Amino acid sequence: MALDFVTLLAVTATNLLMLSLALPLIMGRGVSRAARCAQASIGLQALSWAAIIASSHAWDQALSTLSIACTAAAQWALFAALSEWLGPRPGQRWLPWLAAAIPLGYTLGFGHYAFRVGWSNLLLAVLIATVARATFAPLRPSPLRWRLLLCACLVTMAGFTAARGVLGAFTDAYPSFRTPHPVNIGSALAANATLVLGMVALLVAWRTEAEEKLRALATTDALTALLNRRGFDSQGRAMLAHALRQRQPLTALMVDVDHFKQVNDAHGHAAGDRALVLFARLLRETARASDIVARMGGEEFGVLLSHEPGMDAAGHFDRRLRARLAAEGPATLGFTIGYSAGATTLDWHAPTPAATHLSDVMARADAALYEAKRRGRGCLCRLDAPDA
């Protein structure tokens, strides 16, 4: 049975239109920028196919140029989605220029069929191949399977697009986009197959993103955006195990805002929340990227510091934090706040290092915090070193 190329185009355009309408319904409202870019990519592809079909009936140059522009923009939107999901991608600076140059060159050279077909299809193949390359080497954790599936779809379409460009630019076997050439028929069939498989890949990517957000919500404190106790326990155990393997000292601190109930009573609960947000920000900014900071509950915070042997990490951290709090607290809040801190250090080079379970480590830091409060608050006490 002969395959009607125009019918295949119409089927592809219809499928894309239905998917572009269904995708926002599936994903719902309030989706991320990556999901919106993926939706835009499908919608632009649907418009592209509709425009190229309509161009055979009227306004050939305008509608076919619109089709080429939508195809290029769809690939750029997909590239933007991948950049959001996987981190910055190679080609991020020059790819928009390529996407803009494709339809511009097509319409300027419209009177020369070989040029416009070769220009648009060969450059589109480069564009699609670049997007396929963007599925690899993620800077953020991402499952390999959906990336491989999407890459396979893109590589397939890049191959057919390049073949159409070569046929149109260098042979007489491709006089129009409706020519029932085997490459054209294969391209239309591949478009329908990769459409379905590519949509599956994008939905898996979106689901993975949603799951990551749920995990982050489960381990993040809503008010301060720090880790909560659950997140601290998970990351803290990993950090402790790493310190043990590397024989690297580790310092744990428990930090408590002094007289926080009085802050709420004197200034209101909204001011108390602002104080906690400020204190959390200063904790995070005082710590290094490799350290862990968490809100353990109420006005109590936990900190894990990795450092070199012999370094007074707790003392350095405490001095920097107190200086920043004294400088920013009154200006930001309109009143001063202080804190008490307890610290303990695990030195694996010591003859008898402290307990190696996170709960035991934090219990020692908590005992040091209790001692700091007993001594009048506003100070740092160490359980296993001379007092600050």
C-alpha positions as CSV (number, residue, x, y, z in Angstrom):
1,M,0.0,0.0,0.0
2,A,1.4,3.4,-1.0
3,L,1.9,5.9,1.8
4,D,0.5,9.4,1.2
5,F,3.1,11.8,2.5
6,V,0.6,14.7,2.9
7,T,-1.7,12.4,5.0
8,L,1.3,11.4,7.1
9,L,2.0,15.1,7.7
10,A,-1.6,15.7,8.6
11,V,-1.5,12.8,11.1
12,T,1.7,14.1,12.7
13,A,0.3,17.7,12.9
14,T,-2.9,16.4,14.5
15,N,-1.1,14.2,17.0
16,L,1.1,17.2,18.0
17,L,-1.8,19.5,18.4
18,M,-3.6,17.0,20.7
19,L,-0.4,16.5,22.7
20,S,0.2,20.3,23.0
21,L,-3.3,20.7,24.4
22,A,-3.1,17.6,26.7
23,L,0.3,18.3,28.1
24,P,-0.7,21.4,30.2
25,L,-3.7,19.4,31.5
26,I,-1.4,16.5,32.5
27,M,1.2,18.7,34.2
28,G,-1.3,21.1,35.8
29,R,-0.8,24.7,36.9
30,G,2.2,26.2,38.6
31,V,4.8,24.0,36.8
32,S,8.5,24.9,36.6
33,R,10.1,26.9,33.8
34,A,11.5,23.6,32.4
35,A,8.0,22.1,32.1
36,R,6.7,25.3,30.5
37,C,9.6,25.2,27.9
38,A,8.7,21.5,27.2
39,Q,5.1,22.5,26.6
40,A,6.2,25.4,24.4
41,S,8.4,23.0,22.3
42,I,5.4,20.6,21.6
43,G,3.1,23.5,20.8
44,L,5.6,25.1,18.4
45,Q,6.2,21.8,16.7
46,A,2.4,21.5,16.2
47,L,2.2,25.0,14.7
48,S,5.2,24.2,12.4
49,W,3.6,21.1,10.9
50,A,0.2,22.9,10.5
51,A,2.0,25.8,8.7
52,I,3.9,23.7,6.3
53,I,0.7,21.8,5.3
54,A,-1.2,25.1,4.8
55,S,1.7,26.6,2.8
56,S,0.9,24.3,-0.1
57,H,-2.5,26.0,-0.5
58,A,-1.7,29.7,0.1
59,W,1.0,32.2,1.2
60,D,3.8,29.7,0.5
61,Q,6.7,31.9,1.5
62,A,5.1,33.3,4.6
63,L,3.7,30.0,5.9
64,S,6.8,27.9,5.1
65,T,9.0,30.5,6.7
66,L,6.8,30.4,9.8
67,S,7.1,26.6,9.8
68,I,10.9,26.7,9.7
69,A,10.9,29.4,12.4
70,C,8.6,27.4,14.7
71,T,10.7,24.2,14.2
72,A,13.9,26.1,15.2
73,A,12.1,27.8,18.1
74,A,10.8,24.4,19.3
75,Q,14.3,23.0,19.4
76,W,15.5,26.0,21.3
77,A,12.6,25.6,23.8
78,L,13.6,22.0,24.3
79,F,17.2,23.0,24.8
80,A,16.0,25.5,27.5
81,A,14.1,22.8,29.2
82,L,17.1,20.5,29.3
83,S,19.2,23.4,30.7
84,E,16.8,23.7,33.5
85,W,16.6,20.0,34.3
86,L,20.3,19.2,33.8
87,G,22.2,22.5,34.3
88,P,23.9,24.8,31.8
89,R,24.4,23.0,28.4
90,P,27.1,23.3,25.8
91,G,26.1,25.8,23.1
92,Q,23.9,27.9,25.3
93,R,25.4,31.2,24.0
94,W,25.4,30.6,20.2
95,L,22.3,28.3,19.8
96,P,19.8,31.2,19.8
97,W,21.7,32.9,17.0
98,L,21.5,29.7,15.0
99,A,17.8,29.3,15.7
100,A,17.3,32.8,14.4
101,A,19.5,32.5,11.4
102,I,17.7,29.4,10.0
103,P,14.4,31.1,9.1
104,L,16.1,34.3,8.2
105,G,18.3,32.6,5.6
106,Y,15.4,30.5,4.4
107,T,13.2,33.5,3.6
108,L,16.0,35.6,2.1
109,G,16.9,32.8,-0.2
110,F,13.4,31.7,-0.9
111,G,13.7,32.2,-4.6
112,H,16.5,29.6,-4.9
113,Y,15.0,26.2,-4.0
114,A,18.2,24.3,-3.6
115,F,19.6,27.0,-1.3
116,R,16.6,27.4,1.0
117,V,16.2,23.6,1.4
118,G,19.9,23.0,2.0
119,W,20.2,25.9,4.3
120,S,17.2,25.2,6.5
121,N,17.5,21.4,6.7
122,L,21.2,21.2,7.2
123,L,21.3,23.9,9.8
124,L,18.2,22.4,11.5
125,A,20.1,19.1,11.6
126,V,22.9,20.8,13.4
127,L,20.5,22.4,15.8
128,I,18.7,19.2,16.6
129,A,22.0,17.3,17.0
130,T,23.2,20.0,19.5
131,V,20.0,19.5,21.5
132,A,20.6,15.7,21.4
133,R,24.1,16.4,22.7
134,A,22.6,18.4,25.6
135,T,21.0,15.2,27.0
136,F,24.5,14.0,28.2
137,A,26.8,15.0,31.0
138,P,24.2,16.4,33.4
139,L,25.4,18.8,36.1
140,R,22.4,17.7,38.3
141,P,21.4,14.2,39.1
142,S,19.1,12.8,36.4
143,P,18.1,9.3,35.3
144,L,19.9,8.1,32.2
145,R,17.0,6.3,30.6
146,W,14.8,9.2,29.7
147,R,17.8,11.1,28.4
148,L,18.9,8.2,26.2
149,L,15.4,7.9,24.8
150,L,15.1,11.6,24.0
151,C,18.6,11.6,22.5
152,A,17.7,8.6,20.3
153,C,14.6,10.5,19.1
154,L,16.5,13.6,18.3
155,V,19.4,11.8,16.6
156,T,16.9,10.0,14.3
157,M,15.2,13.3,13.3
158,A,18.5,15.0,12.8
159,G,19.6,12.3,10.4
160,F,16.4,12.5,8.3
161,T,16.6,16.3,8.3
162,A,20.2,16.3,7.1
163,A,19.3,13.7,4.4
164,R,16.5,16.0,3.2
165,G,18.9,18.9,3.1
166,V,21.4,17.0,1.0
167,L,18.7,15.7,-1.4
168,G,17.3,19.2,-1.8
169,A,20.6,21.1,-2.2
170,F,22.6,18.7,-4.3
171,T,20.2,16.5,-6.3
172,D,16.9,16.7,-8.2
173,A,15.3,13.8,-6.2
174,Y,13.5,16.2,-3.8
175,P,11.7,18.8,-5.8
176,S,9.2,19.6,-3.0
177,F,8.4,18.7,0.6
178,R,5.4,16.6,-0.7
179,T,7.6,14.4,-2.9
180,P,7.0,10.7,-2.0
181,H,10.7,10.1,-1.8
182,P,11.8,7.2,0.6
183,V,13.6,9.8,2.8
184,N,10.5,11.9,3.0
185,I,8.2,8.9,3.8
186,G,10.8,7.7,6.4
187,S,11.0,11.1,7.9
188,A,7.2,11.4,8.3
189,L,7.0,7.9,9.9
190,A,10.0,8.7,12.2
191,A,8.3,11.9,13.2
192,N,5.2,10.1,14.4
193,A,7.3,7.5,16.3
194,T,9.7,9.9,17.9
195,L,6.8,12.2,18.8
196,V,5.3,9.5,21.0
197,L,8.6,8.3,22.5
198,G,9.9,11.9,22.9
199,M,6.7,12.8,24.8
200,V,7.3,9.8,27.1
201,A,10.8,11.0,27.8
202,L,9.6,14.5,28.6
203,L,7.0,13.2,30.9
204,V,9.5,11.1,32.8
205,A,11.8,14.1,33.1
206,W,8.9,16.2,34.5
207,R,8.0,13.4,36.9
208,T,11.6,13.1,38.1
209,E,11.6,16.9,38.7
210,A,8.4,16.7,40.7
211,E,9.8,13.8,42.8
212,E,12.9,15.8,43.5
213,K,10.8,18.8,44.6
214,L,8.8,16.5,47.0
215,R,12.0,15.1,48.4
216,A,13.4,18.7,48.9
217,L,10.2,19.7,50.6
218,A,10.4,16.7,53.0
219,T,14.0,17.7,54.0
220,T,13.7,21.5,54.0
221,D,12.5,23.9,56.7
222,A,9.7,26.0,55.2
223,L,10.5,29.2,57.1
224,T,14.3,29.4,56.8
225,A,14.9,27.2,53.6
226,L,17.6,25.3,55.6
227,L,17.6,21.6,56.0
228,N,15.2,20.3,58.6
229,R,16.1,17.6,61.1
230,R,15.3,14.8,58.6
231,G,17.6,16.4,56.0
232,F,20.3,17.0,58.5
233,D,20.2,13.4,59.7
234,S,20.5,12.1,56.1
235,Q,23.3,14.4,54.9
236,G,25.0,14.4,58.3
237,R,25.4,10.6,58.3
238,A,27.0,10.8,54.8
239,M,29.3,13.6,55.9
240,L,30.4,11.7,59.0
241,A,31.1,8.6,57.0
242,H,33.2,10.6,54.6
243,A,35.2,12.2,57.4
244,L,35.8,8.7,58.9
245,R,37.0,7.3,55.5
246,Q,39.3,10.3,54.9
247,R,40.5,10.5,58.5
248,Q,39.4,14.2,58.4
249,P,38.3,16.0,61.6
250,L,34.7,17.1,61.9
251,T,33.2,19.6,64.3
252,A,29.5,19.6,65.3
253,L,27.7,22.6,66.8
254,M,24.3,23.0,68.4
255,V,23.3,26.7,68.3
256,D,20.3,28.2,70.1
257,V,18.9,31.8,69.8
258,D,18.9,33.3,73.3
259,H,15.7,34.3,75.0
260,F,13.6,33.7,71.8
261,K,10.3,33.7,73.7
262,Q,11.1,37.2,74.9
263,V,11.6,38.3,71.3
264,N,8.1,36.9,70.4
265,D,6.5,38.5,73.5
266,A,8.2,41.9,73.0
267,H,8.1,42.3,69.2
268,G,5.4,39.8,68.0
269,H,5.6,36.4,66.2
270,A,6.2,38.0,62.8
271,A,9.3,39.7,64.1
272,G,10.4,36.4,65.7
273,D,10.1,34.7,62.3
274,R,12.2,37.5,60.7
275,A,14.8,37.0,63.4
276,L,14.9,33.3,62.6
277,V,15.2,33.9,58.9
278,L,18.0,36.4,59.4
279,F,19.8,34.1,61.8
280,A,19.5,31.2,59.3
281,R,20.8,33.2,56.5
282,L,23.9,34.3,58.5
283,L,24.5,30.7,59.5
284,R,24.4,29.6,55.9
285,E,26.6,32.5,54.7
286,T,29.1,31.9,57.5
287,A,29.4,28.2,56.7
288,R,31.3,26.9,53.7
289,A,29.6,25.1,50.8
290,S,30.9,21.8,52.1
291,D,29.4,22.3,55.6
292,I,25.9,21.4,56.7
293,V,23.5,23.8,58.4
294,A,20.0,22.9,59.5
295,R,17.1,24.1,61.7
296,M,16.6,21.3,64.2
297,G,13.4,22.8,65.6
298,G,12.1,26.0,67.1
299,E,15.1,28.4,67.6
300,E,17.7,25.6,67.6
301,F,20.1,24.9,64.8
302,G,22.7,22.3,64.0
303,V,26.0,22.7,62.1
304,L,28.6,20.3,60.8
305,L,32.0,21.7,59.8
306,S,34.7,19.8,58.0
307,H,38.2,21.2,58.5
308,E,41.9,20.4,58.6
309,P,43.6,18.8,61.7
310,G,44.4,21.2,64.5
311,M,42.1,23.9,63.2
312,D,39.8,25.6,65.7
313,A,36.8,25.4,63.4
314,A,34.2,26.0,66.1
315,G,36.0,29.1,67.4
316,H,36.5,30.6,63.9
317,F,32.9,30.0,62.9
318,D,31.5,31.4,66.2
319,R,33.6,34.6,65.9
320,R,32.5,35.3,62.3
321,L,28.9,34.6,63.1
322,R,28.8,36.8,66.1
323,A,30.4,39.7,64.2
324,R,27.9,39.4,61.4
325,L,25.0,39.1,63.7
326,A,26.1,42.2,65.6
327,A,26.5,44.2,62.4
328,E,23.3,43.1,60.6
329,G,20.9,42.3,63.4
330,P,19.9,45.8,64.7
331,A,19.8,47.2,61.1
332,T,17.6,44.4,59.8
333,L,15.4,43.7,62.8
334,G,15.4,46.9,64.8
335,F,16.6,44.9,67.9
336,T,19.5,42.7,68.8
337,I,19.6,39.0,69.2
338,G,22.2,36.7,70.6
339,Y,22.9,33.0,70.8
340,S,24.5,30.2,72.7
341,A,26.5,27.4,71.1
342,G,27.9,24.1,72.1
343,A,30.6,22.3,70.0
344,T,32.4,19.0,69.9
345,T,35.2,17.9,67.5
346,L,35.9,14.4,66.3
347,D,39.6,14.0,65.7
348,W,40.4,10.7,64.1
349,H,44.1,11.2,64.8
350,A,43.4,11.3,68.6
351,P,44.2,8.2,70.6
352,T,40.5,7.8,71.5
353,P,38.2,9.6,69.1
354,A,34.6,10.4,70.0
355,A,31.7,8.2,69.2
356,T,31.2,7.8,65.4
357,H,27.3,7.8,65.3
358,L,25.7,11.1,64.3
359,S,23.2,10.9,67.1
360,D,26.0,10.5,69.7
361,V,28.0,13.4,68.1
362,M,25.0,15.7,68.2
363,A,24.2,14.6,71.8
364,R,27.7,15.7,72.8
365,A,27.2,19.1,71.1
366,D,23.9,19.4,72.8
367,A,25.4,18.8,76.2
368,A,28.0,21.5,75.4
369,L,25.1,23.8,74.5
370,Y,23.4,23.1,77.8
371,E,26.6,24.0,79.6
372,A,26.8,27.3,77.6
373,K,23.2,28.1,78.8
374,R,24.1,27.2,82.3
375,R,27.0,29.6,82.3
376,G,24.7,32.5,81.4
377,R,24.2,32.2,77.6
378,G,25.8,34.2,74.8
379,C,28.9,32.1,74.6
380,L,30.5,29.0,73.0
381,C,31.3,26.0,75.1
382,R,33.2,22.9,73.9
383,L,32.7,19.5,75.4
384,D,36.1,18.1,74.5
385,A,38.3,21.3,74.4
386,P,39.1,24.3,76.5
387,D,36.2,26.7,76.7
388,A,36.0,29.6,74.3
